[in-house]
Each structure stands twice: as structure tokens, then as C-alpha cells.
Amino acid sequence: MRVAVAFVGALLAHAALASDWLQWGRTPQHRGASPVQGQRPEMILDSLVYDPFVEQMKADRGYALLAHYSVPLVREGAVYMVFKSGVYTGWGNYGTIDWSVKKLEWIDGRLEEAWTFVTDWKPVLNDLTNWETVLQPAISGHDIYVPGLGGTLHRVATETGISEGRVNPFADVDPTRYVAGGVGVGPDGSLFYNVIDLPSNLEDAIFGHSLKTYGWVYLVVAAVLLLCAFLLFQGSQFARWIGVTAGAVAAISAVWWMPYYPIWSLTYIALGGLVIYALVAHGSREDMAVG
């Protein structure tokens, strides 16, 4: 069995890679179509509640249901569905909610539970998505692969519902790493799924742990730097030294990213050095007056 993981960094996500993904609706506009003709929905065979928190979630979000739900899997007469349980304590508080996969079988005209497997998977933080992401398992051979904690998959036997191991392409099980989106299975049984890796040390960071806070910080900093760029053309020495400081901060902070993104780090260091040189060597009042 082969596993392919699309690894997405929270700060360097490349949306273009998913612009023509052939699964999950084909495009971001969900304009895909199945080649299989569906049955006409003429009657309700059974009714099950798989999310008991819908009304509470809607009340918290202005009666908008911001959640994605999985597609039930049908195989040899059995139905595999994702269910939620636990206690709802507020929008985005996923620590008190459990997700599970249940195998349901038709008995006397009704779907009855054959087994339940509770996963340790959690949705991506709402600071990043603003909705509840989907848990979508996939069946391959005699197993169903269920997303788990830290970018892993649980390999669960379809017959018994017992875990037969954890598929983990990483060196550890990091809770700040999330399986995002559904699991895909290739014709040869290979597994494909997306993983989002978030910074693991935001709890102790200067501006707290909210990604929204850092988004606003970056936006304000960008606005200040843009204003300084315009003021430089007016000969502002204050803007000049703000630019020198910004170049120094960019170059120094890039050193910490060197083990992970060496090319980008070197690029940032070079750009920071060029900014410092240009402003120090050619940004004095005399240079501006001559210009």
C-alpha cells in the first residue's frame, strides 16, 4: 500500500495546486458530475440523526450551518456513516465533541448499528477555515481508512470495526497537524489525502494563539510599510529608518526558517540586505535633495 500526502503549510499554502483536483466536486466551484446515474429518491427508507448539534451551531452563527458533512459509503449492503457525539460547548470548541464511524446493516427494514469506531480526529481550527471541515473516510480492500489525529489515518477492519493500526507518513503524531478534506483511494489501493500543518508554539507566542490576530498584525504592518514607501519619495527620514528596521527584521527572522525553507530564507536575507544598503547608502537628505 502506498500513501501520498499533500502537505500544506498554514503560512505558505499554494491554492493553485487544487484548482483542478479531480475529486470532491472537481473544482472550487463544485461543478463536478458523477458518471454513475443515481436512483430517483421516491421514498425514505430510514432516518438517522448523525449530528445532534445542528440547532445549537446555527444559533451561534446567525442560523447559518457552517459545517461540511461526509458522504455515506455503501458496500455489500452495509452503510458506513460519520456521526457526532459528546457535548456542544460553543462554536469551534471541538475538544468536547467526538467523531465516529458506524457500520449500519439492514435488519427488518431498518438500519441497525453493527459497530462503532471513535476516532481522535478533530477539524481544522476555525481561525483558519471559519467552518467545520469534513471527516470523509474511504474503503480499500477489507479496511476503511478513517482520518485521525496529527495527519494520520486509522486502518479499521470493515468486518469488526477494530483498528488494525495507524497510517502515519510523519515521524510523530502532532496535534497541530490536521487531515483536511476526504481520503482518496487509487485503482491500486494507494491512499491520497491532504494535511495542514499549523505552528505548534502559538500558545506561548507574543500575540496569543489566534491566527486571526496574526492576520490583522500582518495587515497593519503591511499598511505601515506601504505608507513608508510613499513617504520615502517625499524625502522622509523617519520612513527611511522604518525601512531599515523592517529590512533588518526580515533578514534576521529568516534565519530561523533556514532549516525548513533554505531557498526562501536566503532570498529574504538577500532582499533585507539590499533594502538596508539602499536606504543607508542612498537615502540621506543630501541624496534626496540631489535626486
C-alpha positions as CSV (number, residue, x, y, z in Angstrom):
1,M,0.0,0.0,0.0
2,R,1.3,3.5,-0.9
3,V,0.3,6.7,0.8
4,A,0.5,10.1,-0.9
5,V,0.1,13.1,1.4
6,A,-0.4,16.7,0.1
7,F,1.3,18.7,2.8
8,V,0.1,22.3,3.2
9,G,1.8,24.8,5.4
10,A,-0.5,27.3,7.1
11,L,1.5,30.3,6.0
12,L,2.6,29.1,2.6
13,A,-0.4,27.4,1.1
14,H,-0.5,27.1,-2.6
15,A,-4.1,27.2,-3.7
16,A,-3.3,26.7,-7.4
17,L,-2.4,23.1,-6.7
18,A,-6.0,22.3,-6.0
19,S,-7.6,24.3,-8.9
20,D,-8.3,21.3,-11.0
21,W,-8.4,18.4,-8.4
22,L,-10.5,15.6,-9.9
23,Q,-12.2,14.6,-6.7
24,W,-14.6,16.3,-4.3
25,G,-16.5,18.4,-6.9
26,R,-13.6,18.7,-9.3
27,T,-13.2,22.5,-9.0
28,P,-13.6,25.0,-6.1
29,Q,-17.0,25.8,-7.7
30,H,-18.1,22.2,-7.1
31,R,-19.1,21.8,-10.8
32,G,-18.1,18.1,-10.9
33,A,-20.5,15.4,-12.1
34,S,-20.6,11.7,-11.3
35,P,-20.5,9.3,-14.2
36,V,-22.9,7.0,-12.3
37,Q,-26.6,7.5,-12.7
38,G,-28.3,7.9,-9.3
39,Q,-31.6,6.5,-8.2
40,R,-34.7,8.6,-8.1
41,P,-35.5,9.5,-4.4
42,E,-39.0,8.2,-4.3
43,M,-39.2,7.1,-0.6
44,I,-37.4,7.4,2.7
45,L,-36.1,4.0,3.7
46,D,-34.8,5.1,7.2
47,S,-34.0,8.3,9.1
48,L,-31.0,8.7,11.4
49,V,-29.6,11.7,13.4
50,Y,-25.9,11.9,12.8
51,D,-25.3,15.5,14.1
52,P,-27.3,16.3,17.3
53,F,-25.8,19.8,17.5
54,V,-27.2,21.4,14.3
55,E,-29.6,23.8,16.0
56,Q,-27.0,24.9,18.6
57,M,-24.5,25.6,15.8
58,K,-27.0,27.6,13.8
59,A,-27.9,29.6,16.8
60,D,-24.3,30.5,17.4
61,R,-23.7,31.5,13.8
62,G,-26.8,33.6,12.9
63,Y,-28.7,30.4,11.8
64,A,-26.1,29.6,9.2
65,L,-25.0,26.0,9.3
66,L,-21.2,26.3,8.6
67,A,-20.3,22.6,8.5
68,H,-19.3,20.1,5.9
69,Y,-20.7,16.5,6.1
70,S,-19.3,13.3,4.7
71,V,-20.9,11.1,2.1
72,P,-22.1,7.7,3.4
73,L,-20.3,4.8,2.0
74,V,-22.3,1.8,0.8
75,R,-20.7,-1.7,0.3
76,E,-22.2,-5.2,0.2
77,G,-25.5,-3.9,1.7
78,A,-23.8,-2.2,4.6
79,V,-23.7,1.6,5.2
80,Y,-20.7,3.4,6.7
81,M,-21.6,6.8,8.2
82,V,-19.9,9.5,10.2
83,F,-21.6,10.5,13.5
84,K,-21.0,13.2,16.1
85,S,-21.5,12.9,19.8
86,G,-20.4,14.4,23.1
87,V,-21.3,17.9,24.4
88,Y,-21.6,21.1,22.5
89,T,-19.9,23.9,24.4
90,G,-19.8,26.6,21.7
91,W,-18.8,27.2,18.1
92,G,-15.3,25.9,17.4
93,N,-14.9,24.1,20.8
94,Y,-14.1,20.8,19.2
95,G,-12.5,19.3,22.3
96,T,-15.8,18.2,23.8
97,I,-17.1,16.7,20.6
98,D,-16.3,13.2,19.3
99,W,-16.5,11.9,15.7
100,S,-17.1,8.3,14.9
101,V,-17.7,6.0,12.0
102,K,-20.6,3.5,12.3
103,K,-21.3,0.4,10.2
104,L,-25.0,0.1,9.7
105,E,-26.8,-3.1,8.4
106,W,-30.3,-3.6,7.2
107,I,-32.3,-5.6,9.7
108,D,-36.1,-6.0,9.4
109,G,-36.2,-3.0,7.1
110,R,-34.2,-0.6,9.4
111,L,-30.6,0.4,9.6
112,E,-29.1,-1.1,12.8
113,E,-25.7,-0.5,14.2
114,A,-23.1,-3.3,13.7
115,W,-20.1,-1.5,15.2
116,T,-18.8,2.0,16.1
117,F,-15.2,3.3,15.8
118,V,-14.5,6.5,17.6
119,T,-11.6,8.5,16.0
120,D,-9.3,11.0,17.6
121,W,-9.6,13.3,14.6
122,K,-10.5,17.0,15.1
123,P,-11.5,19.6,12.5
124,V,-9.1,22.3,11.4
125,L,-9.2,25.4,13.7
126,N,-12.0,27.8,12.8
127,D,-9.4,30.6,12.9
128,L,-8.2,29.2,9.6
129,T,-11.4,27.9,7.9
130,N,-14.4,29.6,9.6
131,W,-16.4,26.4,9.1
132,E,-16.3,22.8,10.4
133,T,-14.2,20.8,8.0
134,V,-15.3,17.4,6.8
135,L,-14.3,13.9,8.0
136,Q,-14.6,11.7,5.0
137,P,-13.3,8.1,5.3
138,A,-12.6,5.7,2.3
139,I,-12.8,2.0,1.8
140,S,-10.0,0.0,0.3
141,G,-10.0,-3.8,0.4
142,H,-11.2,-5.1,3.7
143,D,-10.5,-1.9,5.5
144,I,-12.0,1.5,6.0
145,Y,-9.5,4.3,6.4
146,V,-10.6,6.9,8.9
147,P,-8.9,10.3,9.4
148,G,-7.2,10.6,12.8
149,L,-5.1,12.9,14.9
150,G,-1.9,14.5,13.7
151,G,-2.3,13.9,10.0
152,T,-2.8,10.2,10.3
153,L,-5.3,7.6,9.2
154,H,-6.8,4.8,11.2
155,R,-7.0,1.4,9.3
156,V,-10.2,-0.2,10.6
157,A,-11.5,-3.6,9.6
158,T,-14.8,-3.3,7.9
159,E,-15.9,-6.7,9.4
160,T,-15.2,-6.0,13.1
161,G,-14.7,-2.2,13.4
162,I,-11.4,-2.9,15.2
163,S,-8.4,-0.7,14.5
164,E,-5.6,-2.6,12.8
165,G,-3.1,0.2,13.0
166,R,-2.4,3.8,12.2
167,V,-1.1,5.0,8.8
168,N,1.4,7.8,9.7
169,P,3.7,9.2,7.0
170,F,5.3,11.5,9.6
171,A,7.8,11.0,12.4
172,D,5.3,11.8,15.2
173,V,1.6,12.4,15.9
174,D,1.5,16.2,16.2
175,P,-2.0,17.5,17.3
176,T,-1.3,20.7,15.4
177,R,-1.3,18.7,12.1
178,Y,-4.8,18.1,10.6
179,V,-6.2,15.8,8.0
180,A,-8.3,18.2,5.8
181,G,-10.7,17.0,3.2
182,G,-11.6,13.5,2.2
183,V,-9.4,10.4,1.7
184,G,-9.0,9.2,-1.9
185,V,-8.2,5.6,-3.0
186,G,-6.4,4.9,-6.3
187,P,-7.1,1.9,-8.5
188,D,-4.1,0.1,-7.0
189,G,-5.2,0.8,-3.4
190,S,-3.0,3.8,-2.9
191,L,-4.2,6.4,-0.4
192,F,-4.3,10.1,-1.1
193,Y,-5.2,12.8,1.4
194,N,-4.4,16.4,2.4
195,V,-2.7,17.5,5.6
196,I,-2.5,21.0,7.0
197,D,0.4,21.7,9.5
198,L,-0.1,24.7,11.8
199,P,2.6,26.3,14.0
200,S,2.8,24.3,17.2
201,N,4.0,27.1,19.6
202,L,1.3,29.8,19.2
203,E,0.1,29.2,22.7
204,D,3.2,31.0,24.1
205,A,3.6,33.5,21.2
206,I,3.6,37.2,21.7
207,F,0.2,37.9,20.2
208,G,-1.5,34.8,21.5
209,H,-2.7,31.7,19.7
210,S,-5.4,33.1,17.3
211,L,-4.4,33.0,13.6
212,K,-6.9,35.9,13.1
213,T,-4.8,38.1,15.4
214,Y,-1.7,37.4,13.4
215,G,-3.6,38.1,10.2
216,W,-4.5,41.6,11.5
217,V,-0.9,42.2,12.7
218,Y,0.5,41.4,9.3
219,L,-2.1,43.6,7.7
220,V,-1.3,46.6,9.9
221,V,2.5,46.1,9.3
222,A,1.9,45.9,5.6
223,A,-0.1,49.1,5.7
224,V,2.6,50.9,7.6
225,L,5.4,49.7,5.2
226,L,3.3,50.8,2.2
227,L,2.8,54.3,3.8
228,C,6.6,54.5,4.4
229,A,7.3,53.6,0.8
230,F,5.2,56.6,-0.3
231,L,6.8,58.9,2.3
232,L,10.3,57.9,1.1
233,F,9.6,59.6,-2.2
234,Q,8.9,62.8,-0.2
235,G,12.3,62.6,1.5
236,S,11.1,61.4,4.9
237,Q,13.9,60.3,7.1
238,F,11.5,58.8,9.5
239,A,10.2,56.5,6.8
240,R,13.9,55.8,5.8
241,W,14.8,54.3,9.2
242,I,11.5,52.4,9.4
243,G,12.5,50.8,6.2
244,V,16.0,50.0,7.5
245,T,14.4,48.4,10.6
246,A,12.0,46.4,8.5
247,G,14.8,45.1,6.3
248,A,16.8,44.1,9.4
249,V,13.9,42.3,11.0
250,A,13.1,40.5,7.7
251,A,16.7,39.3,7.3
252,I,17.2,38.2,10.9
253,S,13.8,36.4,11.2
254,A,14.5,34.5,8.0
255,V,17.5,32.8,9.7
256,W,15.1,30.8,11.9
257,W,13.4,29.4,8.8
258,M,16.6,28.2,7.2
259,P,16.3,24.5,8.2
260,Y,12.8,24.3,6.7
261,Y,12.9,26.7,3.7
262,P,16.5,27.3,2.8
263,I,15.9,28.9,-0.6
264,W,13.2,31.2,0.6
265,S,15.2,32.1,3.7
266,L,18.3,33.1,1.6
267,T,16.0,35.1,-0.6
268,Y,14.6,37.1,2.3
269,I,18.0,37.7,3.8
270,A,19.3,39.0,0.4
271,L,16.3,41.3,0.0
272,G,16.6,42.5,3.5
273,G,20.3,43.3,2.9
274,L,19.5,45.1,-0.3
275,V,16.9,47.3,1.4
276,I,19.2,48.2,4.2
277,Y,22.1,49.0,1.8
278,A,19.8,51.1,-0.5
279,L,18.3,53.2,2.3
280,V,21.6,53.7,4.3
281,A,23.8,54.4,1.3
282,H,21.4,56.5,-0.8
283,G,18.6,57.6,1.4
284,S,20.1,60.6,3.2
285,R,18.7,64.1,2.9
286,E,21.6,65.1,0.7
287,D,20.9,62.2,-1.7
288,M,17.2,63.0,-1.7
289,A,17.9,66.7,-2.5
290,V,20.2,65.8,-5.4
291,G,17.6,63.4,-6.7
